[in-house]
């Protein structure tokens, strides 16, 4: 009786591991299908998630609102607003019930009195995926010791530069190196450029960020010999070396900072992300471009405690009856500045589980060292921001 039970359990485990392994292989095999179209709508999507719990708590509306080291990702022109000699940020988040790990690390430092440099590292990965190709030994018996594990991960290294042109105008650029891998089965290297700018008029900030302005190319190489047999058994096409292209997108932003008495402040931001690869499921979609808005608010108390909220990812969803409704992803967050050096931020995305995506808890920490003197850089436009 017990032997029968354990045999049944082993069969279930074998089927589960095999299905999971085939699913992962199919995912990276689909990369070939996408790249054959040379201009896929969705490429390097891990770079669209965003960084920093402050930003994600505001729905990602940051191109005109950002003012710290995370500007290296959102808009490198805003790096010039950093008022410390050194600034670093660290973030960790988990997605899909902890299956995927998302990590971010950044550091910035000035170069002269008008320039700012930053380096950022982003990783999005699924770890410890079982490789069940050798689950059965030569005698046809199950041997769990033959199960190996591999990771599927995406990495991005951002080298950022921001320059202070005047009190009102700032510009910046990113050079990004991308590496993606699926264990020993496939890997890719890519390179791209972003440019950004901001214009500050008193408490109003206008921002513009153009991602992948030169288009970003990922060159994929596949070790077909590792999967040739299993692909033949499942009637799948063996992948070949390919090139994946990420098209440019532009994000226009407006942010305004109110003073509510002597102790409170309110920052409101609106970002409009525009893609040029045809219709998408966004709030505004045409045959040539699509616009996806993001809205964010930040209420501050004595510039020490912050309450945040945002809305993003607007989509039209049809139910089983064919009725269409507008869906969106809300978010909320908190921020506390412990002293001049440490800031802790928390964000909860998809508050109330309104959208189809599960909510995620996001934490980030920012460390600032050696405050710069007021005459070091043109801080007038950034005063109070």
C-alpha angles and dihedrals in degrees: 000000000000092000090053091050094050090046089055091049091050091052090052092049092049092051093046094050092045094049092048092050093049090047092056092046090051090052095057090038087059088061087076092055092050095046093051085069088056090206107056118177093230120045130145087006092167086074091061096061094083134223135252127043090242091059096042091048087058093052093257094292094144114118091097099022104051118106109164142060092298086072085086085076103031101038121340091203088072091061086088088071093067108114099192132081091232130018129177134180133193128190136179128184137165125215135193095026093312097310093116124048121208120192134175134185128177139172132187137189134170124256107206119325098298105040136067129198129199139175123202135184124199127186129183114177150151111220135200099023109174118243104208099175091111098036090119116058126217091279093054093252123134114253114180090189087073092061110106129187134226139179131236107204142160122210132189128187114197122197107192136191129187127185131195106224095173142330089285108027126065130171135189146169141204129213108197131193116199129199123181127178141175102201112277092327103078142355139177139198123203143175133200146157134228128190130196142178140184134197119202123202110176104294095348120092126190116195138185127188124181112193122202090004092172090038116255120251124207114191109205124202121189129199094219094177091069093060105023095105097045092045090052091051092051095043093243126145114253108244121243133200110286144170121237119201128204113204124218123268130188128216118197117193142186125190132178128191118208126193111219103195120307099309109035133065134182125205117193122188137181124190124188113199112199124194125190104203099097131271121351132177094266136126091266117029132168135168091266107030143012131209123209115187128209123195125195139177131190123189113195132195116204087333087280106088125037134191115198140188138172148169127215145144098061111192139165111236128191121212127212090275091056093251112146123217136175113252128191142171117242123197139184137189151173132222132192128187104209094188138324090297109041133053126174122197132186130190135185112199124203092022110205092011092264095152130055092259120088117245121257135205113227128191130184136174128205125198121194123189134189109006112231120240116260092247095050094090137001096280095159094096091048096047111135094003 
